[in-house]
Amino acid sequence: MRRGPPGYASCGIPAAMPGKDVREQDLLIRAEGDDADPEQPSQCAAPMSPKSPKTSRQGRWTWSAVAVAGLVAVGLVARSTWSGTSAPSATALRLHGPSAQPLRQNLITLEQVAAHFEEEGEDECAGSGASCLKSSCCKDAGMQCYGKDDYWAQCMVSCTPGPNVQDQVNPTPWACKALGNRTAGEPQRCSGDGEDCSKTRCCKTGGTQCFAKNKFWAACKPQCTPGPDMTEASPEPWNCSAHGPRNPGAAPWVASMCAVGGEDCSAKGCCAEPGNQCYRQSQYYAKCKASCIAGEKPNPWEPAWECSTVGMRTPVRDDTPAPASGMVSPWVPNICSKEGDNCVDSQCCQQVGAQCYMKSK
């Protein structure tokens, strides 16, 4: 095996791993490579101390005293936020002794504290993806709180009764009952393919994420590999930092539970194929189509289509895989590294299907 100096990287083709495609191998290798800090504890695991001696009785009494002092402080602070609070009940915290008399007058019950914070939480308007069932209001401009059923409501720009193909949890239909008032202002417009998303930080197309190329440009892509994009006109590398959430597109259940092909979609109220909408021809038949013009008759013997919609359109999804081969830009032979050469500076390889891998920093 060739050995290189510090800061060495080499071009190579990923070895086959059982049950893994090339893209998944690349992700695995990157996840297990130099980006991982062996001294940094996992965020999932609780930090472990070298020794865990049993807590002494004195230690437990000390922590109990600290806890009581903390509750007293909470009572004092909460008391200062109210005026005219009734006298503490029998469940209130109590102090004993002549010197504690001024403190006892400022204490409130734990039930009052809990009720106060619960009411405060209910008054807060909901953000993106949060439940607005209790608050009946939304933080973001142009959003309306819509109820799915008695147990869930969410802020959306619009809502179509029936199955919501973007509901990532389950296919049960939405009632779309409007709760409260729509938040003033225009809703945020997400970026389309080829548009700069550095300011919007969201994408229209399902399956895409806003990735930054540099501090001046970001675009919506299915995936992003740091370094130059060999299909672009410019060899300037992408840093691939993610901006905002990924647009998941249609939920996983859509492909198996919504109508396909020429199946009547009036009962299911949704279409399995991305980009399609269930259109009604008449009261007896509806079909999933990309578009529909009222009065059209694709066949002379068919009745004209009324083209009223049933349910919502299934969003388009970009599942374009990372190109393993194909046309590359003219700058690739001059800038990218050959097999076996140090590619730490170029961050790209001339050989088709090859990937630049870091050996050492």
ZIWOSUL-V233448 format. One record per pair of residues at least 24 apart in sequence whose C-alpha atoms are under 10 Angstrom apart, sorted by sequence separation. I is the first residue (numbers start at 0). GAP is how many residues later the second one is. If there is no record, write none. Layout:
I & GAP
I & GAP
//
This chain:
87 & 24
128 & 24
129 & 24
130 & 24
147 & 24
148 & 24
152 & 24
153 & 24
154 & 24
193 & 24
194 & 24
195 & 24
212 & 24
213 & 24
214 & 24
217 & 24
218 & 24
221 & 24
249 & 24
261 & 24
262 & 24
263 & 24
280 & 24
281 & 24
285 & 24
288 & 24
289 & 24
327 & 24
67 & 25
128 & 25
129 & 25
147 & 25
148 & 25
149 & 25
152 & 25
153 & 25
156 & 25
193 & 25
194 & 25
212 & 25
213 & 25
217 & 25
220 & 25
221 & 25
248 & 25
261 & 25
262 & 25
279 & 25
280 & 25
281 & 25
282 & 25
287 & 25
78 & 26
79 & 26
81 & 26
127 & 26
128 & 26
147 & 26
148 & 26
152 & 26
155 & 26
156 & 26
192 & 26
193 & 26
211 & 26
212 & 26
213 & 26
219 & 26
260 & 26
261 & 26
278 & 26
279 & 26
280 & 26
281 & 26
287 & 26
324 & 26
325 & 26
75 & 27
78 & 27
79 & 27
84 & 27
125 & 27
126 & 27
127 & 27
128 & 27
146 & 27
147 & 27
148 & 27
154 & 27
191 & 27
192 & 27
193 & 27
210 & 27
211 & 27
212 & 27
213 & 27
219 & 27
259 & 27
260 & 27
261 & 27
278 & 27
279 & 27
280 & 27
324 & 27
325 & 27
74 & 28
75 & 28
77 & 28
78 & 28
125 & 28
126 & 28
127 & 28
145 & 28
146 & 28
147 & 28
148 & 28
154 & 28
190 & 28
191 & 28
192 & 28
210 & 28
211 & 28
212 & 28
258 & 28
259 & 28
260 & 28
278 & 28
279 & 28
280 & 28
323 & 28
324 & 28
74 & 29
75 & 29
76 & 29
77 & 29
78 & 29
125 & 29
145 & 29
146 & 29
147 & 29
156 & 29
190 & 29
210 & 29
211 & 29
212 & 29
258 & 29
259 & 29
277 & 29
278 & 29
279 & 29
322 & 29
323 & 29
324 & 29
75 & 30
76 & 30
77 & 30
78 & 30
124 & 30
145 & 30
146 & 30
147 & 30
156 & 30
189 & 30
209 & 30
210 & 30
211 & 30
257 & 30
277 & 30
278 & 30
279 & 30
322 & 30
323 & 30
71 & 31
74 & 31
75 & 31
76 & 31
77 & 31
144 & 31
145 & 31
146 & 31
155 & 31
156 & 31
209 & 31
210 & 31
211 & 31
277 & 31
278 & 31
71 & 32
74 & 32
75 & 32
144 & 32
145 & 32
146 & 32
209 & 32
210 & 32
276 & 32
277 & 32
278 & 32
73 & 33
74 & 33
78 & 33
144 & 33
145 & 33
208 & 33
209 & 33
210 & 33
276 & 33
277 & 33
278 & 33
71 & 34
72 & 34
73 & 34
74 & 34
77 & 34
78 & 34
143 & 34
144 & 34
145 & 34
208 & 34
209 & 34
276 & 34
277 & 34
278 & 34
71 & 35
74 & 35
77 & 35
143 & 35
144 & 35
208 & 35
209 & 35
210 & 35
276 & 35
277 & 35
70 & 36
71 & 36
73 & 36
143 & 36
144 & 36
145 & 36
208 & 36
209 & 36
275 & 36
276 & 36
277 & 36
74 & 37
143 & 37
144 & 37
207 & 37
208 & 37
209 & 37
275 & 37
276 & 37
74 & 38
77 & 38
142 & 38
143 & 38
144 & 38
207 & 38
208 & 38
274 & 38
275 & 38
276 & 38
70 & 39
73 & 39
77 & 39
142 & 39
143 & 39
206 & 39
207 & 39
208 & 39
270 & 39
273 & 39
274 & 39
275 & 39
141 & 40
142 & 40
143 & 40
165 & 40
202 & 40
205 & 40
206 & 40
207 & 40
268 & 40
269 & 40
270 & 40
272 & 40
273 & 40
274 & 40
275 & 40
140 & 41
141 & 41
142 & 41
200 & 41
201 & 41
202 & 41
204 & 41
205 & 41
206 & 41
207 & 41
268 & 41
269 & 41
270 & 41
271 & 41
272 & 41
273 & 41
274 & 41
135 & 42
136 & 42
137 & 42
139 & 42
140 & 42
141 & 42
142 & 42
200 & 42
201 & 42
202 & 42
203 & 42
204 & 42
205 & 42
206 & 42
267 & 42
268 & 42
269 & 42
270 & 42
271 & 42
272 & 42
273 & 42
274 & 42
135 & 43
136 & 43
137 & 43
138 & 43
139 & 43
140 & 43
141 & 43
142 & 43
199 & 43
200 & 43
201 & 43
202 & 43
203 & 43
204 & 43
205 & 43
206 & 43
265 & 43
266 & 43
267 & 43
268 & 43
269 & 43
270 & 43
272 & 43
273 & 43
134 & 44
135 & 44
136 & 44
137 & 44
138 & 44
139 & 44
140 & 44
141 & 44
142 & 44
197 & 44
198 & 44
199 & 44
200 & 44
201 & 44
202 & 44
204 & 44
205 & 44
265 & 44
266 & 44
268 & 44
269 & 44
270 & 44
272 & 44
273 & 44
133 & 45
134 & 45
135 & 45
136 & 45
137 & 45
138 & 45
139 & 45
140 & 45
141 & 45
142 & 45
197 & 45
198 & 45
200 & 45
201 & 45
202 & 45
203 & 45
264 & 45
265 & 45
132 & 46
135 & 46
136 & 46
137 & 46
139 & 46
140 & 46
141 & 46
196 & 46
197 & 46
264 & 46
131 & 47
132 & 47
139 & 47
140 & 47
196 & 47
131 & 48
139 & 48
257 & 56
124 & 58
253 & 60
249 & 63
250 & 63
249 & 64
250 & 64
248 & 65
249 & 65
248 & 66
249 & 66
247 & 67
248 & 67
249 & 67
205 & 68
248 & 68
247 & 69
248 & 69
246 & 70
167 & 80
170 & 80
165 & 81
166 & 81
167 & 81
169 & 81
170 & 81
165 & 82
166 & 82
167 & 82
168 & 82
169 & 82
170 & 82
165 & 83
166 & 83
167 & 83
168 & 83
169 & 83
170 & 83
164 & 84
165 & 84
166 & 84
167 & 84
168 & 84
169 & 84
164 & 85
165 & 85
166 & 85
167 & 85
163 & 86
164 & 86
165 & 86
166 & 86
167 & 86
170 & 86
163 & 87
164 & 87
165 & 87
166 & 87
170 & 87
164 & 88
165 & 88
164 & 89
163 & 90
164 & 90
162 & 91
230 & 92
164 & 93
229 & 93
234 & 94
162 & 95
221 & 95
230 & 95
232 & 95
233 & 95
234 & 95
172 & 96
221 & 96
222 & 96
229 & 96
230 & 96
231 & 96
232 & 96
233 & 96
234 & 96
220 & 97
221 & 97
222 & 97
224 & 97
229 & 97
230 & 97
231 & 97
232 & 97
233 & 97
234 & 97
220 & 98
221 & 98
222 & 98
223 & 98
229 & 98
230 & 98
231 & 98
232 & 98
233 & 98
220 & 99
221 & 99
222 & 99
228 & 99
229 & 99
230 & 99
231 & 99
232 & 99
221 & 100
228 & 100
229 & 100
230 & 100
234 & 100
229 & 101
230 & 101
234 & 101
229 & 102
228 & 103
164 & 104
227 & 104
162 & 105
163 & 105
164 & 105
161 & 106
162 & 106
163 & 106
164 & 106
229 & 106
161 & 107
162 & 107
164 & 107
227 & 107
160 & 108
161 & 108
205 & 108
206 & 108
227 & 108
205 & 109
206 & 109
207 & 109
236 & 109
204 & 110
205 & 110
206 & 110
207 & 110
235 & 110
236 & 110
203 & 111
204 & 111
205 & 111
206 & 111
207 & 111
234 & 111
236 & 111
203 & 112
204 & 112
205 & 112
206 & 112
207 & 112
203 & 113
204 & 113
205 & 113
206 & 113
234 & 113
226 & 118
227 & 118
228 & 118
229 & 118
226 & 119
227 & 119
228 & 119
229 & 119
226 & 120
227 & 120
229 & 120
225 & 121
226 & 121
227 & 121
225 & 122
192 & 125
226 & 129
172 & 138
164 & 146
165 & 146
163 & 147
164 & 147
165 & 147
161 & 148
162 & 148
163 & 148
164 & 148
165 & 148
160 & 149
161 & 149
162 & 149
163 & 149
164 & 149
165 & 149
159 & 150
160 & 150
161 & 150
163 & 150
164 & 150
159 & 151
160 & 151
158 & 152
159 & 152
158 & 153
159 & 153
26 & 198
25 & 199
22 & 298
22 & 299
21 & 300
22 & 300
22 & 301
21 & 302
33 & 323
32 & 324
33 & 324
10 & 325
32 & 325
33 & 325
10 & 326
11 & 326
12 & 326
32 & 326
33 & 326
9 & 327
10 & 327
11 & 327
29 & 327
32 & 327
33 & 327
9 & 328
10 & 328
11 & 328
28 & 328
29 & 328
9 & 329
10 & 329
11 & 329
25 & 329
9 & 330
10 & 330
8 & 331
9 & 331
10 & 331
21 & 331
25 & 331
8 & 332
9 & 332
10 & 332
7 & 333
8 & 333
9 & 333
10 & 333
7 & 334
8 & 334
9 & 334
6 & 335
7 & 335
8 & 335
6 & 336
7 & 336
8 & 336
10 & 336
12 & 336
3 & 337
4 & 337
6 & 337
7 & 337
8 & 337
9 & 337
10 & 337
11 & 337
1 & 338
3 & 338
6 & 338
8 & 338
9 & 338
10 & 338
12 & 338
9 & 339
10 & 339
11 & 339
12 & 339
13 & 339
10 & 340
12 & 340
13 & 340
11 & 341
12 & 341
13 & 341
10 & 342
11 & 342
12 & 342
13 & 342
10 & 343
11 & 343
12 & 343
13 & 343
9 & 344
10 & 344
11 & 344
12 & 344
9 & 345
10 & 345
11 & 345
9 & 346
10 & 346
8 & 347
9 & 347
10 & 347
8 & 348
9 & 348
7 & 349
8 & 349
9 & 349
7 & 350
8 & 350
6 & 351
7 & 351
8 & 351
6 & 352
7 & 352
8 & 352
5 & 353
6 & 353
7 & 353
4 & 354
5 & 354
6 & 354
3 & 355
4 & 355
5 & 355
2 & 356
3 & 356
4 & 356
//
